[in-house]
Amino acid sequence: MSNAFGLTQRARRWRVNDNLPGTPDFCPLIRRTPEVQEALRFDLAGALSELDRIFGADILMRMASWLTFKESRASFLIEKEADQGDRIQRFAHVIAKFCGRINDPLSDTSLLSLQAGILGHDAIGLGLRRAPVFVGQATMYEDIVHYVAPHFEELPKLLNGLKAFEHATRGAESLARAAALAFGFIYIHPMRDGNGRIHRFLINDTLIRDQAVPDGVILPVSATITSSIDFRAGYDRALEVFSKPFMQRYAGSYRFGAITTYE
C-alpha cells in the first residue's frame, strides 16, 4: 500500500507499511474530495505557456517585477498593515531574493532570514516565538478567540513534522504540496510576527522549487485574495475549515490567566 505521493516505509517491528508523509507529531493530509480533485486538474504550466504565447517572455518577465511588489503590498493589506511602506519594500525584496532559492525553507535559519527580511533585523522577538499566541479580535467587552496556536514548547516537533512532509512529498503534485505546507505553517503559527506573509510566501516558493512555474515568476496569491470581497471571504473560510471545529472541540480547554512577561 502506498499513499497519494507513492511513498512507503516498512515498519518491521509492527509489520505495517508506514505510508504517512509526516511524523506522529504533525502529519498534514489532503482529502481527495471532488472539489480538491477538480482544483488539482488545473494545468498551471499550460496556463503560463498560453500567456507566454500571447504576450511573449519579455513582457511576462517585466511583469514579474511589478507583481512582486504588488504581491508584497497585498500581503500587508491582508494583515491590515497597508501603510507599512518600508516593510512592503522589504518583503518585495525577500520574495525576489528567496523564492525558490531556499533548500530547506522551514529550517530555523531560513525562517529567521525570511522574518528578519520582512520585519527588519532590529524587530523585537525574531525567531521562533517563546510565548503563547492566539488569533482573534478585541471588542469593548472581551477578547474573541478564533484560534489558539500550539504551545511554544511544541514548535520544534511540529515544524519537524512539516519539514518531513516537505521532504517526503518532493516531486509530487505541486499545488497540493504548496497548499499543505502553507496552511500547515499558518496553523503552527511559529513566529511572533510575520506568519501570514511567510505562509503566502511558501506557496510561491514551493511552486518555483517544484518547477511548476519558471524561476522569477510570482503568482499574485495575496493580490488575488484582496481583489474582491468574495475572494477575501473565501480565504477566511478556508482558514476556518480547520480552526473553527478545532476551537469548538477545545472551547473549554483554554483561559486567560495572569499577565506574564515572557522572554
Buried (B, 14 or more C-beta within 10 A) or exposed (E): EEBBBEBEEEEEEEEEEEBBBBBEBBBBEBEEEEEBEEEBEEEEEEEBEEBBEEEEEEEBEEBBEEBBBBBBBBBBBBBEEBEBEEBBEBBBBBBBEBBBEBEEBBEBEBBBBBBBBBBEEEBEBBBBBEEBBBBEEEEEEEEEBBBBBBEBEBBEBBBBBBBBBBEBBBEBBBBBBBBBBBBBBBBBBBBBBBBBBBBBBBBBBBBBBBEBBBEBBBBBBBBBBBEEEEEBEEBEEEBBEBBEEBBEEEEEEEEEEEEEEEE
